[in-house]
Amino acid sequence: MRHSTSMSHALLLACTASALYVRPQRTLPRRTVSMKWGEHIDQVKGDNTFLRNKDGRPAQLQRDYGKLIITLATTGNINTRENNKDLPCSPQEMADQMHECIKLGVSILHIHSRNELLKPTMRVDKFRETCRLVKERDPDVIIQISTGGRAPPTAFEGVDVGDWRMDPLNLLPEMGSYTPGSVNLGPIVYQNDAKLTRDMAQKYKDLKIKPQVEVFDTNMISNAYNLVKAGLLEKPLEFGFVMGAPNAQECDLRVLKCCGAFTP
């Protein structure tokens, strides 16, 4: 009897260990695919089956959602010439690089500006010159002016502190960026208080410019729909999910799915 009980315990332990055992996964090395400037992605050697099916038809993603709309931001507010010697900073440099990207399929330009010191600026004259140079060669491209708050005015620039975030919208671009809430970004606070977000929404409405709602976390989606209820923003809303910024929402598929669930 004792032997039988011992055997039962042994079998139970063996079954439990077998159930808990997980066969180690074989990790396959990732293949790196690099592209040269101006090279079409179909010309790159490697696995491009995600682009087209074996019969040559477009991939399921494109069949479900249509062709991609590519938005380009050549400069931003963060990068510097010290980090990237080829960073376009003058209106001419920006327009030249934007033109090359438009030839490759870009259709929306998210535009920031830099001053003579190569620092971020909201000076209207810098935005005006960039927009003029772009539209001379590419009149059909959609211009989306940045209204971001990481380019504060200085005495050197003479920008009206009261309206400096919204002044470039007076150039009447097709679109502009719009962030309906504040967020910590690294060591700074990207501040968009309730008054500013309402005033800027009213500005977009008055000028009939399409805002792209920049979402650094999901509360900004809720704020945007609250402004729709208040009559300051109009449906359909255009959202841009900003992911991977320091201290804001992570660049993760779970986060993307969560944001998508809030945007019917």
PAKOL-342355 format. One record per residue (C-alpha): x, y, z; residue number from 1; chain. Coordinates in Angstrom, 2 decimals. Each point is the difference from the previous one (the first is absolute). Last residue first. Example, Ala and Ser with C-alpha at 12.3 -4.5 7.8 and 13.67 -1.06 7.14 Angstrom:
<nodes>
u:v:w:pos:unit
13.67:-1.06:7.14:2:A .
-1.37:-3.44:0.66:1:A .
</nodes>
This chain:
<nodes>
u:v:w:pos:unit
-14.67:55.49:-33.60:264:A .
3.14:1.31:1.73:263:A .
0.27:-1.30:3.57:262:A .
0.69:-3.61:-1.04:261:A .
2.78:1.23:-2.29:260:A .
1.85:1.47:2.96:259:A .
-0.13:-3.35:1.80:258:A .
1.16:-1.89:-3.08:257:A .
2.93:2.40:-0.39:256:A .
0.89:-0.46:3.67:255:A .
-0.03:-3.79:-0.39:254:A .
2.08:0.28:-3.18:253:A .
2.71:1.85:1.93:252:A .
1.76:3.33:-0.43:251:A .
-0.46:1.12:3.59:250:A .
-2.22:2.87:1.12:249:A .
1.80:3.10:1.31:248:A .
3.09:0.06:2.23:247:A .
2.39:0.47:-2.96:246:A .
-1.92:-0.13:-3.33:245:A .
-0.55:-3.60:-1.14:244:A .
-3.41:0.50:-1.55:243:A .
-1.77:3.03:-1.46:242:A .
-3.32:-1.26:-1.38:241:A .
-1.22:2.43:-2.65:240:A .
-3.76:0.44:-0.12:239:A .
-2.19:1.68:-2.62:238:A .
-3.48:0.74:1.32:237:A .
-3.06:-0.52:-2.17:236:A .
-1.55:1.92:1.60:235:A .
0.24:3.65:0.98:234:A .
1.86:1.70:2.82:233:A .
-1.24:3.02:1.96:232:A .
-3.68:-0.94:0.33:231:A .
0.20:-0.85:3.71:230:A .
-0.84:-3.62:-0.78:229:A .
2.91:-0.07:-2.47:228:A .
2.20:1.51:2.72:227:A .
-0.94:-2.88:2.29:226:A .
0.95:-2.35:-2.86:225:A .
3.49:1.54:-0.09:224:A .
0.36:-0.22:3.77:223:A .
-0.82:-3.72:-0.07:222:A .
2.64:-0.59:-2.68:221:A .
2.47:2.05:2.04:220:A .
-0.70:-2.23:3.02:219:A .
1.34:-2.90:-2.06:218:A .
3.65:1.06:0.11:217:A .
2.38:1.96:-2.26:216:A .
-2.76:0.47:-2.59:215:A .
0.53:2.68:-2.64:214:A .
-3.35:1.11:-1.36:213:A .
0.59:1.00:-3.62:212:A .
-1.84:3.25:-0.54:211:A .
-1.72:0.82:-3.32:210:A .
0.02:3.75:-0.65:209:A .
-3.31:1.83:-0.39:208:A .
1.48:3.28:1.30:207:A .
-2.70:0.48:2.64:206:A .
-0.06:-3.70:0.95:205:A .
3.75:-0.30:0.29:204:A .
0.13:3.16:2.12:203:A .
-2.82:-1.26:2.22:202:A .
1.95:-3.20:0.62:201:A .
3.02:2.16:0.86:200:A .
-1.95:2.02:2.55:199:A .
-1.47:-3.15:1.56:198:A .
3.38:-1.75:0.24:197:A .
1.66:3.14:1.35:196:A .
-2.65:0.54:2.67:195:A .
0.09:-3.62:1.21:194:A .
3.79:-0.15:0.31:193:A .
2.38:-1.33:-2.64:192:A .
3.40:-0.27:1.66:191:A .
2.67:-2.35:-1.30:190:A .
1.68:-0.32:3.38:189:A .
3.76:-0.39:-0.21:188:A .
2.71:-2.44:1.19:187:A .
-1.12:-2.91:-2.20:186:A .
-3.35:0.91:-1.47:185:A .
-2.64:0.33:2.71:184:A .
-3.44:0.47:-1.53:183:A .
-2.64:2.73:-0.33:182:A .
-3.28:-0.24:-1.88:181:A .
-1.83:0.66:-3.25:180:A .
3.02:-0.17:-2.36:179:A .
-0.74:1.50:-3.43:178:A .
2.17:-0.22:-3.12:177:A .
-0.97:2.04:-3.05:176:A .
-1.68:-0.67:-3.33:175:A .
-0.72:1.56:-3.42:174:A .
2.20:2.96:0.85:173:A .
-1.61:3.40:0.50:172:A .
3.09:2.18:0.65:171:A .
-1.87:1.26:3.07:170:A .
0.67:-3.45:1.48:169:A .
3.57:1.19:0.66:168:A .
-1.32:2.28:2.79:167:A .
-1.51:-2.75:2.14:166:A .
2.80:-0.89:2.43:165:A .
1.29:3.58:0.02:164:A .
-3.32:1.54:1.02:163:A .
0.57:1.56:3.42:162:A .
3.80:-0.03:-0.19:161:A .
-0.02:2.26:-3.06:160:A .
3.18:-1.01:-1.83:159:A .
2.93:2.43:0.02:158:A .
2.62:-2.58:-0.99:157:A .
2.99:1.11:2.02:156:A .
-2.20:0.73:3.01:155:A .
-0.70:-3.71:0.12:154:A .
-2.93:-2.15:-1.09:153:A .
-0.46:-3.57:1.25:152:A .
0.55:-2.84:-2.52:151:A .
-1.19:-3.09:1.87:150:A .
-3.66:0.98:-0.04:149:A .
-1.03:-1.75:-3.19:148:A .
-2.17:1.86:-2.52:147:A .
1.47:-1.97:-2.91:146:A .
-1.21:0.95:-3.47:145:A .
-1.56:-2.71:-2.16:144:A .
0.47:0.71:-3.70:143:A .
-1.79:-2.28:-2.47:142:A .
1.85:-0.46:-3.31:141:A .
-1.81:1.16:-3.13:140:A .
2.15:3.06:-0.75:139:A .
3.29:-1.95:-0.01:138:A .
2.68:2.15:-1.64:137:A .
-1.08:3.52:0.97:136:A .
-2.03:-1.41:2.92:135:A .
3.13:-1.10:1.86:134:A .
1.87:3.28:-0.40:133:A .
-3.00:2.01:1.18:132:A .
-0.63:-2.28:2.98:131:A .
3.62:0.29:1.15:130:A .
-0.05:3.78:-0.39:129:A .
-3.25:0.37:1.93:128:A .
1.15:-2.28:2.84:127:A .
3.14:2.11:0.50:126:A .
-1.95:3.27:-0.21:125:A .
-2.56:-1.27:2.52:124:A .
2.58:-0.45:2.72:123:A .
-0.85:-3.09:2.07:122:A .
3.63:-0.94:0.58:121:A .
2.18:-3.02:0.65:120:A .
3.74:0.85:0.14:119:A .
2.28:0.09:-3.05:118:A .
1.43:3.35:1.20:117:A .
-1.55:1.69:-3.04:116:A .
-3.39:-1.35:1.04:115:A .
-1.43:-3.48:-0.48:114:A .
-3.46:-1.06:-1.18:113:A .
-2.24:-3.04:0.34:112:A .
-2.11:-1.41:-2.85:111:A .
-2.05:-3.20:-0.13:110:A .
-0.15:-0.57:-3.76:109:A .
-2.78:-2.20:-1.40:108:A .
0.09:-1.91:-3.33:107:A .
3.27:-1.94:0.09:106:A .
0.31:-2.43:-2.92:105:A .
3.61:-0.14:-1.16:104:A .
-0.20:3.26:-1.99:103:A .
-1.36:1.62:3.17:102:A .
3.15:-1.13:1.80:101:A .
2.26:1.83:-2.46:100:A .
-2.13:3.15:0.30:99:A .
0.11:-0.16:3.80:98:A .
3.79:-0.09:-0.11:97:A .
0.17:3.14:-2.16:96:A .
-2.71:1.83:1.97:95:A .
1.78:-0.66:3.30:94:A .
3.36:1.19:-1.28:93:A .
-1.59:3.11:-1.50:92:A .
-1.92:0.86:3.18:91:A .
3.21:-0.36:2.05:90:A .
0.47:-2.83:2.50:89:A .
0.42:-3.25:-1.92:88:A .
1.87:-2.56:2.15:87:A .
2.95:-1.30:-2.04:86:A .
2.57:0.38:2.80:85:A .
-2.12:-2.15:2.26:84:A .
0.64:-0.02:3.74:83:A .
1.94:3.27:0.10:82:A .
-2.39:1.40:-2.60:81:A .
-2.77:-0.41:2.55:80:A .
-3.10:-2.15:0.52:79:A .
-2.77:0.99:2.40:78:A .
-2.53:2.32:-1.63:77:A .
-0.72:-1.99:-3.15:76:A .
2.07:0.10:-3.19:75:A .
-1.20:-2.04:-2.97:74:A .
-3.53:-0.74:1.18:73:A .
-1.69:-2.13:-2.67:72:A .
-3.55:-1.35:-0.14:71:A .
-0.70:-3.03:-2.20:70:A .
-3.58:-0.80:-0.98:69:A .
-0.10:-3.75:-0.64:68:A .
-2.17:-1.51:-2.71:67:A .
-3.23:-1.74:0.92:66:A .
-1.01:-1.37:3.39:65:A .
-1.00:-3.62:-0.53:64:A .
1.69:-0.58:-3.36:63:A .
3.12:1.79:1.22:62:A .
0.25:-2.15:3.11:61:A .
-0.81:-3.15:-1.98:60:A .
3.05:0.45:-2.23:59:A .
-0.33:1.38:-3.52:58:A .
-0.41:-2.63:-2.75:57:A .
3.08:-1.52:-1.59:56:A .
-1.21:-3.61:0.13:55:A .
2.51:-0.74:2.78:54:A .
-1.55:2.71:2.15:53:A .
1.47:3.48:0.17:52:A .
1.64:2.31:2.52:51:A .
0.38:-2.41:2.92:50:A .
1.84:-2.33:-2.35:49:A .
2.97:2.36:0.00:48:A .
2.50:-2.51:1.40:47:A .
3.43:1.11:-1.11:46:A .
1.69:1.97:-2.75:45:A .
-1.35:3.53:-0.31:44:A .
-1.45:0.88:-3.40:43:A .
-3.61:-0.20:1.18:42:A .
0.83:2.65:2.63:41:A .
0.83:2.55:-2.67:40:A .
3.48:1.48:0.32:39:A .
0.21:3.78:0.27:38:A .
2.50:-0.07:2.85:37:A .
1.33:-3.52:0.46:36:A .
-1.99:-2.55:1.91:35:A .
1.01:-2.44:2.71:34:A .
-1.56:-3.32:0.91:33:A .
1.29:-1.63:3.17:32:A .
-0.86:-3.66:0.41:31:A .
-0.99:-1.00:3.49:30:A .
1.77:-3.04:1.45:29:A .
-2.34:-2.86:0.90:28:A .
-0.62:-0.77:3.65:27:A .
-0.98:-3.59:0.60:26:A .
-2.59:-0.10:2.72:25:A .
0.73:-2.14:3.05:24:A .
-2.53:-2.78:0.57:23:A .
-2.09:0.89:3.00:22:A .
-0.17:-2.49:2.84:21:A .
-2.80:0.68:2.48:20:A .
-2.22:-2.81:-1.26:19:A .
2.91:-2.47:-0.02:18:A .
0.96:0.99:3.55:17:A .
-3.58:-0.58:1.15:16:A .
-0.18:-3.38:-1.76:15:A .
3.30:-1.09:1.59:14:A .
-1.12:1.19:3.43:13:A .
-3.26:-1.92:-0.30:12:A .
1.81:-3.13:-1.20:11:A .
2.37:0.19:2.95:10:A .
-2.84:0.52:2.45:9:A .
-1.86:-2.96:-1.44:8:A .
3.14:-2.14:0.23:7:A .
0.43:0.95:3.65:6:A .
-3.63:-0.93:0.73:5:A .
0.45:-3.37:-1.69:4:A .
3.15:-0.67:1.98:3:A .
-1.75:0.85:3.25:2:A .
-2.82:-2.34:-0.90:1:A .
</nodes>
